[in-house]
Amino acid sequence: MIDGKAAAGTGQQVVVADGGGQVAPGPPQPGVRPQTGVPPQTGVRPQTGMRPRPPSFLEQRWPGPNGPARPVVLGAVAVAAGVAAFFVPFDRPGLGWLVAVLAATAALVTAGTRHRDPAPDGSTPGPASGPPPGTMVLPEATAGTGVSPETTTRPGAAAGSASRPDATGAPGRAADQAAAPGRAEGRAPRLAPGRLVWAVATIALVSVGYVRAAGWLFVLCLLAAVVTGVLAVVGGRTPLGMLTAAWITPAAPFRALPWAGRGLPRSGPGGSTVGRGLATVAASVALLLVFGLLFSSADAVFADLVTGLLPEVSVGATIGWLFRCALIGGGLLGAAYLLAAPADLDGLRAAPAQPVRRLEWVVPLALLDALFAAFVLVQLTVLFGGSAHVLRTAGLSYAQYGRGGFWQLLAVAALTLLVIAGATRWAPRTTRADRLLFRLLLGTLTALSLVVVVSALHRMQVYADAYGATRLRLMVAAVELWLGVLFVLVGVAVVRLRANWLPPLVVGTAVLALLGLAAVNPDRLIAERNVDRYRLTGMIDVQYASRLSADAVPALDRLPEPLRSCALRNIALDLPVDHVRTANLGRAAARDLLDLSPTGATALSCPTLPPRVR
């Protein structure tokens, strides 16, 4: 504290700060000694205060944005929710799903775009104005107490206070915001390239609904799109980070409500901004309704276009639209909240486990390798010995042998991945001998597991040749191929002794396998395999073929009559009329083919089929 003599001796101007923060210059008062405050009372122990609570997990990893939501973000979310609720056909795959995800992507890109808020007066943001350099600031004494706070400000005190740690030893809030520009108000961090890849994968998965008519395939793609969408918005490269992303995503819409409320426009000079916005919307709807009805009555083609775009207006449909709009809007609002201040999940890892002794993990893995080696030798004998060896040793047909152990081999392949993950977590790799044993035992187990995967695929091939192709058999074969790719990736990780790149690739290869399955058109592939089998053996399951989707129509059209009509009759009856929202390329191709060659079978001509075609 500098008294009045010191201030007078310096010849500097004395500035008095009032309680409102205004700086008022005053003339120097030489010879007047300011009040130094009330002396401390003896015998009174000062209060030290309570120790601050340590920050929680959410405060550390997901503090959320500092400022309110931008109005443009709220508007984009509202428009995208309305478009998605209007275009999405919940009863079938169609173009509306792709339109909805594109609208949602545009809204989230708006929420994740970097920007800089201008100063309130429209000028460029800069340092706050204050007293001129070298001026001492004397806060005004507290009224009625005679107590004067510290009367001088030392050079660099403001800068030091901004970066000085608090009582917990953590950096101050101001320094934390300055060090993390992505968390500062008015800024959104730039997305990593990996998250952009997840966004593209999400759009690709949803676009399957426009290309393929198989509902079961589109459901799988939607489930995978939810996973990739969460990874695109939240992030996460480690297993714990991905699990945390799945956990905080449902909580984001609830945390976003106060953030969105602070961003709503307030009343302006011309009245309520929200009310004026609603009036604008009402006027726009009225104009579109009046002129749209006039144009529809004037031209029949335009009337058909409007009828295809607009759904049936009823009380139930309106309530359903409002419910869908609120549900989709809540999800998009939560995603925008996450993009405004993303959670820090990329470096989130599980605590290191206590490694076990060498004997405790080497012996089990060595015995498991020996068991796998014995099984692989038997499988090699089967693969190269032919069906005669199987019939001679097992007393089964080749098809029965292939069907018998497929599911067990699938379980073995999945459990082997868990064994490798456990060994990676608990096996020590500190010494050169540990690393050598780790590579040898796990590398051997991975290579033998690949042989098990090949054996399982061979069994499924034999089973499908004997009994025909089905969706389940095709799906399981695709899973086996994916497991084989995983074992190759695991083998590379074992050799390199690094697996931090593996978790994203596990999800990525699963997405690629699903997109590859959609690319080969599974229902059509199943129908083609069964039609080719019918031409060789004279056997086909027509009832199963009639339960396939419209994607199978071009392949089933190759069957002779009456099998063709029996297989296509149910598909033709269930083929709906599509509009713009429900447009689908697979159903359109099937409809064109059936229009050229209608089915001629009746319900009475198909139930009883000869034994050779069942």
N, C-alpha and C positions, 0 to 999 in steps of 0.2 A: 504494500500500500504506500503511495506517495502522498505526502501531506501538501499543505498549501504553500509552504516555503519552497519546497522542491519544485512545485509547479511554477511558482513565480520566478524562481531562479533560472529555469529553462527558457523563459520567454515564450513558451508555447501557448497557443490559444486553448482555453478550457471550454469543453463542450459538455453540456448537461443533458442527459437522456431522461425523458419523462417516462412515466409508467406505460404509456401507449407505444413505446418504441420510437417516438419522434426525437430527432437530434436537434437541439436548440443551442446555437452558439451563445456564449455569454462573455462579458468582458473579464479579463483577468483581475483578481482581487488580491493585490499584494498585501502581505502582513496579516491576512486573515487565516487562521488555522482551522481547517474543517474538523467536524466532529469525527472522532475515531471510532465511535460505536460504544456499546455498553460492554464494560469489562466482564470477562467470564466469572460466573459465580463459583465460589469455592465449595467443595463438598458435593457438587452435583456431577454425576457421571454422565458423559454425553452418550446419546443413543447411537449405536452403531448400525442399526437397521437390520432387516432380514436378508439372508443370502438369497439371491435370485434363483428362481427355478431353472434347472437345466432345460435347454430346448428339446422338444419332443422330436420324434422321427419325422412327422409331417413338417414341422417348422424347419428342420434341417434340410430335408430332401425336397419338400414341396411347399414352400412358403406362400406361393400364389402371387399374383400381380399386385403392385403397390397402388396403382391408380385405378380409376373406374374403367368400365368397358367403353370403348369408342362407339359412338352412335352408328357409324358405318358398319361396324361388326354386328351390332344387334340387328340392324336392318338386313344385312346379308343373311344372318341366321334365320330371321323370320321369313324372308322370301324363299330360301332353300327349303325350310320346313313346309311351307305351303305348296311348293312345287312337288316335293317328294310325296306329301300326303295325297296330292291330286293324281300323280302319274303312276304310283306304284300299284300294280295289280297283285293283290295278295293271294289270288286263287290259282295263278299259273306263272311260269316264266314269260317274260316279255320285255319289250323295249323300255317300258316305264321304269324298270329297275335301273337300267343304265342311265336314263335321264336323271333319276333321283340322286344317284351317286355322283354324277358330274356336277349337279347343282350343289350338293353338299361339299364337294371338293373346292368349288369356286368360293363358297362361303368360308371354308377353313383357310384357304389361301389368303383371303382378305384378312382373317384374324392373325395369320402368321407373318404378314408383310411388315418389314421394318418401316418405321416412320419416325419423324421428329416433330413434336408438338411445338408450334410457335409460341413466342412470348405473349402475354395477355394483350399487350398494346400492338401486336403485329410485328414487332421488331425481332431481330435475330436474338435468340437466347444468349445471354452473356453473364458475367459476374454481377452480383447484386451491388447496387450503389450504396455508398456509405460515406463517412467523413473523409476528408482529404488525408493523404499520407502524412504521418507525423503528428496527427491530432489525437490528443488524449480524450477518452470518453468517460465522463463522470456520471454514473447512473444517479437518478434522483433519489433522495432519501425517502424511506418509507414513511408515509404520512402518519403522524401521531405517535411514532415510536422513537424517533430520533436515531434509528439504526440506519447506518449507511452501508450498502454492500461495497464490494471491492471497487475502488475508485479509478483504477487504471487498467488498461489493456496492454499487456506486453506484446512486442512485435513477435508474430508467429504463433501467438496463443490460439488464434482461431484455427489455424492449420493443424496445430498439435492436438486440439480437442477433437477434431474430426477423425483423426487417425488413432487417438489414444484408446487402448483397450478399456473395456468396462471392468466391473468388479469381478467378473468371471474369467477375465483374461482373454475374452473373445474380442475381435475387432468391433468397433462401434458400428451403429446402424448406417451412419453416413459413409463411413469408409467401406462398409460392406456393399452399399449400393454403388459407390464409385468404382469398386473393384469388379463388380459384376454388372456390366452394362445391359446384359440380357434380362436382368431382373428390374432394371430401373423403370420408372414410370414413363410411359410413352414409347417404349421400345419393345420389340419382340425379337428373340434370338433367331438366327438363321438355322434352318433345318439341315441336319447332316445328310450326306448323300445316301447313306443306308436307309434313312427314313423315307426319302423320296422313292427309293426302290420298293419299299413296302406299300407306298401309296399307289404306284403303278400296278403292283400285284393285286391290290384291292380292286382297282378298276377292271383289270383283266378278268378277275374271278366273277365279278358281277356281270360283265358283258357276256358270259356264257349263257345267261338267261335269254339273250337275244338271238343266239346262234343255235342252241340246242333246245329241244322240246322235252327232254327227259327231266321230270320233276325231281326224282331222287338225286340226280347228278347236280341239279341246281341247288338243292338243299345243302349238299356237301360243300359246294362252292360258296354259298352264303356263310356257312359256319367258318370256313377258312378265311373269308373276307373279313369277318369280325375280328379274327386274330390278327391278320395283317393290318387292318385299320387301327387297332389298338397300338400295335408296334409303330405305325406311322405317326400317330399323334403323340403317344406317351414316350416311346423309345424303350431302351433296355437291350443290352447285349449279353448279359449273363443270365443263367437260369433264375437266380434270385431276382434280378432286375425285371425279367419277363413276368414272373409270378407277381411281383409288386405292381407292375403295370396293369395286370388283370384285376388286382385288388382295388387300386385307386380309381380306376375308370368308372365304376358305378357310383362312386362318391362325388365325382366331378360335377354333375348337374346340380347337386345340392349345395356345394361350395360356390358354384357360379351364380346362384340367385342373388346374394347381396352384391356381388360384383356387377351384375347386370342392372340391379336396381340403382346403384350409384351412377351408372352411365346413362340412365333415361334422361331425355331432355327436360329441363325445367321450364317454368312459365316465363315467357318473354314479354316485351312491351305490348305486343299485339294480342296477348292472351295465352292460353295454355298451348304449348307446342304439341303435346299429345293430341289434344282436341282438334287442333288445326290439321294434324296429320290424318286423323280419322275422317275428318270432313273431306280431305283430298281423296282418300280412298273411296269414300261413298260416292263422290262425284264421278270418279273414274269408272266405277262399276256401273253407275246409272247410264253414263254415256255409251259404254260398251254394250250394255243390255239393249238399249233402245236401237242403236244403229245396227247391232248384230241381228236383231229380230227383223229389221227392215231388209237387210241384205239377204237373210235366209229366205224370206218370203219372195224376194225378187229373183233368186237363182237357185235351182234345185241342186246343182253340184256343190255350191257353197253351203247349202243347208245340210247335205250329207257330210261334208267335212266338219261342220260345227257339231253335228250330232255325234260323230265319232270321237271328237275331242272332249265334249262335255259329258259327264256322267249323268245318270238319272237323279234328278233333284227330288228329294223327299226328306221327311224329318229324320228318319233313321240314317239315311246316307249322310245328311248334314252332321248329325251327332257323331257318326263314325269318322267323318273327315276331320272334325274338330279334335276328336280323341287322338287320331293318328298325327295330326299337326302338333298337338301338345307333346306327344311321346317323342316324335322325331325332333321337334324343336328343343326339347330338354337334352336329348343326346348331343345335338349339334352345339348347344350352348356349353355343355360340359367339355366338349372337344375344343371349342374356341377358348375356354378358360385355361385348358391345359397348354394350348399353343401360345397364349399370351405370356405365360410364365411356366415353362416346362419343368417337370420334376427331374431331379438329378438322379437318374437310375443307371447310367451307363457304367459307372464304377462300383455299383452295389454288388458285393460279393459275400458269400457265406464265410463265416469265421473258419480259419484253418483247423482241421481236425487233428487230434493227437495221433501221430503215426504209431503203428504197431511194430512189433519186433519182426525181424526178417523171417524167422521160422514160421511165424503165425500167418503170413500171407503166401509164402513160397510153397509150402506143402499143399494147401488146398488147391492153388492154381495148377501145380504140377500134376496132381491127381486128376483134376478136371481136364487138363490137356490130354492125358493118357486115355481118359474115357472118350473124349471127342475123336482121338486118333483111331480108336477101335471101331467106333461107329462109322467113321469116314471110310475105313477100309472095307467095311461091309457094303457101304453105298457104292463105292467104286466097283465092287464085284457085281452089284445089281445093274449098274449103269452099263457096264461093258459085257456082262454075262448074257443079257437078253432075257426074254420071257421064259425060255426053257428052263433056265436056272431057277427062276422064281417058282414056277410050277413044281419043279422037282423038290425044292427045299421047303417051301411054305405050304404047299397044297392049295394055293389060291390062284385065281385068275389074275392077270396083269392089272386089270382095272380095280379089282378088289384090293390088291396090294398097294396101288397108288392112292386109293381113297383111305386106306386104313390109318396111315401115319402122318397125313399131311398136317392136320391141326396140331399134333404133338410137335412136329418140327417147327411150325410157326411159333409155338410157345417157347421152344428151346432158343430160337433166334432172338426173341424179345427178352428172355431172361438173361441171355448171355450179355446183352448190352447193359443190363443192370449190374451184373457181376463185374464187368469192365469199369463201369462208373464207380463202384465201390472200391475196387482195387486202386483206381486213380486217386481216390480221396484219402485212403488210409495207408497205402504202401509208401514207405519212405524212399526218397531218391537223393539222399545227401551224398552218398559215396559212389565211387565208380562202379563197385560191385552191385550196389542196389540198382543203379540205372541199367546195368547190363542185364540183370535178372528181370527187371521190369519190361525191358524191350523184348527179351527172349520169350518169357511166359505169356505176356499179353499179345505179342505179335503172333505167336503160334496159335493162341486161342482165336484170334481174329481171322487168321487164314483158314483154320478148320471150320469156323462158323460160315465162311463164304461157301465152302463145300456143302454144308448143311442147307444153306439157302438154295443152291443149285439143285440139290436133291429134292427139296420141297417143290420147286418149280417144275421139275421133271414129273413128279407125282401128279401135280395138278394138270399138266398137259395130258398125261395118260388118262386121268379121270375125265377130263373134258372130251377127249376123243371117244371115250366109251359111252358117256351119258349125255353129251351135249354141253354147250356153253350156256351159262347163266350169269346174271349180274353179280351174284355172290362170288362165283368162281373167278370172274374177271377182276373183281375188287380185291380178292385175296391175292391173286397173282400180282396185281399192281403193288400191294403192300409188301410182298416178298421182294419185288424188284427194288422198292425203296429201302428195305432193310439191307439188301446187298450193297446199295450205294452208301448207306450209313457205315457198314463194316469197312468199306474202303476208306472212308474219311477217318474212322476211328483208327485204322491201321497207320495212316499218315500221322495222326496226332500221337500215337504211341511211339513211333520212330523219332519224331521231333521233340517229344516230351513237352509239348505245348498244346493246349486245347482251348485257349481263350477265343479262338476264331470258330470253334465248332458249334456252339449253341445257335447262332443265327443261321448257319448252314443247315442244321437239322430242320428248322422250320422252313427255310427256303427250298430245300429239296422236296419236302412234303408238298409245298405249294406247286412246285414244278411238276411233280408226279400227278397232282390233280388236274393241272392245266393240260398236261400231256394226255391224260385219260379223256378229258373233254375234246381234245383235238382229234383223237382217233374215232370219236363218235361211238360210244360204247354200245348203245342199243342197236345201231346198225351193224357194228362188228359182230355182236352176238347173233343177230339174225343171219348174217352172211355165213358165219361158221356153221350154223344149224342147217341152212339151206344146202351148203356144200356137203355136209354130212348126210343129208337126205338123198342127194344124188348118188352117193357112194353106197349107202346102206339101206336106203328106202325107209328110214325111221326119222321121225321128227315129232316133237311135242307141240302140236298146233295150239293147244290151250295156253301153254306158256307163251308162245309166239304172239298170240292175240292180246296178251297183257303188256306187251312192250309199247313204247311211246311212238309218236309219229315219226321219229327219226328212223325207225326200222322199216318204214313203208317201202322205200326203194329196193331193199333187199328182199322183203317178203313178196314183192311183186313178181319175182322170178319163179315162184312156185307154180306148179300146174293146177288147173282147176280140178276139183272144187277146193283143194287145199288153200289156194290163194285167197279165195273169197272168205273161207272160214277163218283164215288168219287175219285178214284185213277188215272183217265186218265190224268187230267191236271197236277197232281203232277209228274207223270211219264214223261210227255213231258217236263216239266221244270227242270227235274233232270239233272244237268250238269255232265260232266266227270271231275273228280277231279285228280289233280296231287299232288306232295308232298307239295307245298305251300298252296293248297286249300283243303287238306285232312280234312275230317269231319266224325266223327263216326256216327252221325245221318243219313247223306246221304248215308254212306256206308251200314248201316243196311237196309235202305229202298231199296237200289239198289239190295242187295242180295235177299230180299224178292220178289221184282218185277221180278227178273230174274227167280225165281222158279215158280211164278204164274203171268204171264203177264196179263195185262188188255185186255178184249175182246170187250168192248163197243166201239161204234163209235160215232161220233159227232151227228148223226141223232137219235140215240137211247136214248139220255139223256135229251134234252131240255124239253120235255113235260113229267112231272112226275105226278102220281096220286095225288089227293089232300091230301091223308092220309100221304104221305111221304114228303110233302113240309114243 
